[in-house]
């Protein structure tokens, strides 16, 4: 057995033991750990930024793309947001042990479902070190143990954050093995993690198509997949165009490197000649490269021709595809063909169009008069998220506390027998 295999099995065994302790941990102890971690993030700010600087220097030397570099950076603001996320999660109701669907059968037997942890969750992610805190906090609050494997480009940042998390667990008298960060960039560690069915109950991957494809092919542990965010904003014929401008501009330029960034803008033909010249100028001045259909290019001559590849691409950068459509149905058909089922939005004052869009667009989040960059568990009031699932089974959209739990049936009686 290789050293990597031995290491991973030890992590798995420790996580399984810790998961049993976390299942019975009190809400007060879990909340105490989260508050201690939040305070420690502020106290350890300089050490975190020093560790992050090592990762950033290595990333620049390796020619990492600007969007990924942005994801990798631990700024004062991102550290403050992580701390606030921890506090928000601490303030959320503890889902574990809650009962739903209670009923009394004709024989007097009481039937209900109890919310319980999933057990041990393996989380595989790239670039963004804040996921270490978000994932640890959500798994802790939901009574799970977790094994975290961040990208090699964020190794020093993730290990520094992991030490803060484990210190918080110890201080709250919870098992530090409830959150373990894999300390090797060797890909063999991932290969072992996704096959340890005796120790790991579910894998949550956050990353690009290549990572997801590999895991879907090789994993023996069930996956909650976080696929790419090919997000759309559709400006309807009945849109308030000033509002549409602000929404679409924010959807693209808030941050290019997030999965909720708008990648394709769809504009109804009846408003395109009014809306697109102003919007195109603003984005070009902001450094965004435009790629459009023929009707778009007639209004924006500097736009490059858009190909089928452009319609299906998550750019994660300053590139936007634009298409002029004739009807709401055309817009929804485009999204159905090219979208990734992540997050899509309509801008309209027409209530029936808004209702149809939200009912018929088959994505994990569908917005009316909001930018797609709101696709974030923090913004949904979840405190944080472990990822945005495009699955249809178990969890969909931002995965917060309830997405990391399951239900079991609990029955109570007074000696009834089945006749």
BELGI-V208887 format. One line per field, one symbol per residue. ss: DSSP state (H for helix, E for strand, - for the rest). phi: phi as a letter, one per 40 degrees, with the letter a starting at -180 (. if undefined). burial: # if it has 16 or more other C-alpha atoms within 10 Angstrom, else .. Layout:
# BELGI-V208887
ss->???
phi->???
burial->???
This chain:
# BELGI-V208887
ss->--HHHHHHHHHHHHHHHHHHHHH---HHHHHHHHHHHHHHHHH-HHHHHHHHHHHHHHHHH----HHHHHHH---HHHHHHHHHHHHHHHH-------EEEEEE-----EEEEEEEE--EEEEEE----HHHHHHHHHHHH---EEEEE--HHHHHHHHHHHHHHHHHHHH----HHHEEE------HHHHHH--------EEEEE--HHHHHHHHHH----EEEE----EEEEE-----HHHHHHHHHHHHH--------EEEEEEEHHHHHHHHHHHHHHHHH---EEEE-HHHHHH----EE--HHHH-------EEEEEEE--HHHHHHHHHHH----EEEEE---HHHHHHHHHH----EEEE---HHH-------------EE-------EE---HHHEEEEEEEE-------
phi->.ccccccccccccccccccccccbccccccccccccccccdcccdcccccccccccccccccgccdcccccccccdccccccccccccccccccccgcbbgcabcdcgccbabbcbcchbbcbbabgccccdcdccccccccgcbabbbccccbdcccccccccccccccccgbccccbbbcbbccccccdcdcbcccbbcabbcbiccccccccccbcbcdbbcbccbccbbbccdcccccccccccccccbdacccccccbbbbbcdcbcccccdcccccccccgccbbbcccccccbdcccccbdcccbbccfacbbcbbcbcadcccccccccbcbgcaabbbabcccccccccccccbcbbbbfacccccadcccgcgaacibcbcbcgbagdcbcccbbbbbcbbbabgcbcb
burial->...#...##.##.##########.###.#############......##.###.##..#......#########....############...###..#...........###########################################################.##.###########....########..#########....#..##..###################.#.#..##.#######################.###.##..##..#....##########.##.#####...################..#..##.##..###########....##..##..##################...##########...###########.#............
